[in-house]
Amino acid sequence: MALLLEHEFKALPADKQIETLPFLEAVAHLPPFFDCLGSPIVYSPVKADLSGNIKKIRAVYDSNPAKFKTLQNILEVEKEMHGSAWPKTGATLALMWLKRGLKFMLVLLQSISDGERDEEHPNLIRVNAMKAYEIALKKYHGWMLQKLFMGSVYALPYKSDLLKALEKGREVKEEESIEKIHQFLSRVTPILDAIYEMYTKMNAELSYKA
């Protein structure tokens, strides 16, 4: 899977301390995934949001690489720096939204690789996208954004076209593409789970609607 396996994520260490720079360098290759979903009116903003949040975190990291060596360092330092404004500020807020965009992407891919589908229309990915939206984003979106997304599922590409787009136009057997998705998920899911766990432990998760 050319697009997803372009840049490897480092394995999650035993202490679950995620190094900021390797994480940002790997995740910077993922926003083009949303181009593969079509429906620019919905997914272009998601892609832009993902890219923007990566840039915000990178700017904080670049300001003091030693101080912000890990993602946990970022949350700890910003908590002290921003006081009562934290966690709705800085790279902490950017990472909070970044992880939600990544969660949508991972749940969608996991659902496809698990073979979940509409039996009457097996080449559609609406079922997978709806599941991902329900789990990752819906509760953080207001009424208008929710309606916009619900309408967008009818413009999603066929599964076969999505897999081809992820292979950058190459014709690859579906089983081979699904195996590559498995590889990608096995690397990234533990990292994303650790980020969610970190936000829960530090009481940094916010539930306001965008």
C-alpha positions in Angstrom: 0.0 0.0 0.0 2.1 2.8 -1.4 0.4 5.7 0.4 0.0 4.1 3.8 3.4 2.3 4.1 5.4 5.2 2.6 6.9 6.2 5.9 7.2 3.8 8.8 6.0 4.5 12.3 8.4 3.6 15.0 7.3 0.7 17.2 5.6 1.8 20.5 8.2 1.5 23.3 7.4 -0.4 26.5 7.1 2.8 28.5 4.6 4.2 25.8 6.7 7.4 25.5 6.2 8.5 21.9 9.0 10.5 20.4 7.6 13.6 18.8 9.8 14.0 15.7 9.5 10.5 14.3 5.8 10.5 15.0 5.3 13.8 13.2 7.5 12.8 10.2 5.5 9.6 9.8 2.0 11.1 10.3 2.9 13.9 7.8 2.5 11.4 5.0 -1.1 10.5 5.9 -3.3 13.6 5.0 -3.4 12.6 1.3 -5.5 9.6 2.5 -8.5 11.9 2.6 -8.1 12.8 -1.1 -8.8 9.1 -1.8 -12.3 9.4 -0.3 -13.6 11.9 -2.9 -16.3 14.4 -1.7 -13.9 17.4 -1.4 -16.6 19.5 0.4 -16.3 17.2 3.4 -12.9 15.6 3.3 -10.8 18.5 2.2 -11.5 20.3 5.5 -10.6 17.1 7.4 -7.4 16.8 5.4 -6.6 20.5 6.0 -7.4 20.2 9.7 -5.0 17.2 10.0 -2.2 19.0 8.1 -2.7 22.2 10.2 -2.6 20.3 13.5 0.6 18.5 12.4 2.2 21.9 11.6 1.1 23.4 15.0 2.6 20.5 16.9 5.8 20.7 14.8 6.1 24.4 15.5 6.0 23.8 19.2 8.5 20.9 18.9 10.9 23.1 16.8 10.8 25.8 19.5 12.6 23.5 21.9 13.3 19.9 20.7 14.9 18.8 23.9 12.0 20.1 26.0 9.4 18.6 23.7 11.1 15.3 22.9 8.0 13.2 23.5 4.3 13.8 23.1 3.9 13.4 26.8 6.5 16.1 27.4 4.4 18.4 25.3 1.3 17.9 27.4 3.2 18.1 30.7 5.0 21.3 29.8 2.0 23.0 28.3 -0.1 22.1 31.3 2.4 24.0 33.4 2.8 26.9 30.9 -0.9 27.6 30.2 -2.5 27.0 33.5 -6.3 27.2 33.4 -6.4 27.6 29.6 -5.0 24.1 29.2 -5.8 21.7 27.6 -7.8 23.9 25.1 -4.6 25.5 23.8 -1.3 25.0 22.0 0.0 21.6 20.7 -2.2 19.8 23.3 -5.3 20.9 21.5 -3.8 20.3 18.1 -2.8 16.7 19.0 -6.3 16.1 20.5 -7.9 16.9 17.1 -5.2 15.1 15.2 -5.8 11.9 17.0 -9.5 12.1 16.2 -8.8 12.4 12.5 -6.4 9.5 12.7 -9.0 7.5 14.7 -11.5 8.0 11.9 -9.0 6.8 9.3 -7.9 3.8 11.3 -11.5 2.6 12.2 -12.5 3.0 8.5 -9.5 0.9 7.4 -9.9 -1.7 10.1 -13.6 -2.1 9.2 -12.7 -2.6 5.5 -9.9 -5.1 6.4 -12.3 -7.0 8.8 -14.6 -7.5 5.8 -17.5 -5.5 7.3 -19.8 -4.6 4.4 -23.3 -4.1 3.1 -24.1 -7.5 1.7 -26.4 -6.0 -1.0 -23.7 -3.6 -2.1 -20.4 -5.2 -1.1 -18.2 -2.8 -3.1 -19.5 0.3 -1.2 -17.8 1.6 1.9 -20.7 3.5 3.4 -21.0 1.0 6.3 -17.3 1.4 7.1 -17.3 5.2 6.9 -20.4 5.5 9.1 -18.9 3.2 11.7 -15.7 5.3 11.7 -17.6 8.6 11.9 -19.8 7.3 14.8 -16.7 6.2 16.8 -14.2 8.9 16.1 -15.9 12.2 15.2 -19.7 12.4 15.4 -20.0 13.4 19.1 -17.5 16.3 18.5 -19.5 17.7 15.6 -22.5 20.0 15.7 -25.7 19.4 13.8 -24.5 21.0 10.5 -21.3 19.1 10.3 -23.1 15.8 11.1 -25.7 16.4 8.3 -22.8 17.3 5.9 -21.1 14.0 6.7 -24.2 11.9 6.4 -24.8 13.3 2.9 -21.2 12.7 1.9 -21.3 8.9 2.4 -23.3 8.7 -0.9 -20.4 10.2 -2.8 -17.7 7.9 -1.4 -15.7 5.8 -3.9 -16.2 2.1 -4.4 -13.9 0.0 -2.2 -12.0 -1.2 -5.3 -11.4 2.4 -6.3 -10.3 3.4 -2.8 -7.8 0.5 -2.7 -6.5 1.4 -6.1 -6.1 5.1 -5.0 -4.2 3.9 -1.9 -1.9 2.0 -4.2 -1.4 5.2 -6.2 -3.1 3.9 -9.2 -1.5 0.5 -9.4 -3.6 -2.6 -10.1 -3.1 -4.9 -7.1 -5.2 -7.9 -5.9 -7.6 -7.0 -3.1 -6.1 -9.6 -0.7 -2.7 -8.0 -1.2 -4.0 -4.5 -0.5 -5.9 -5.7 2.6 -2.7 -7.4 3.9 -0.9 -4.0 3.5 -3.7 -2.3 5.5 -3.2 -4.9 8.2 0.5 -4.1 8.3 -0.2 -0.4 8.6 -2.8 -0.9 11.3 -0.5 -3.1 13.4 2.0 -0.3 13.5 -0.2 2.7 14.0 -3.0 1.4 16.2 -0.9 0.8 19.4 0.5 4.3 19.0 -2.9 5.9 18.7 -4.2 3.9 21.6 -1.3 5.2 23.7 -2.1 8.8 22.8 -5.8 8.3 23.8 -4.7 6.7 27.0 -2.3 9.6 27.7 -5.2 12.1 27.3 -7.4 10.2 29.6 -4.7 9.8 32.3 -3.9 13.5 32.2 -7.5 14.6 32.0 -6.8 16.4 28.8 -9.7 15.2 26.7 -12.4 17.8 25.8 -15.9 17.1 24.5 -16.9 20.5 23.1 -18.5 20.4 19.6 -16.7 21.9 16.5 
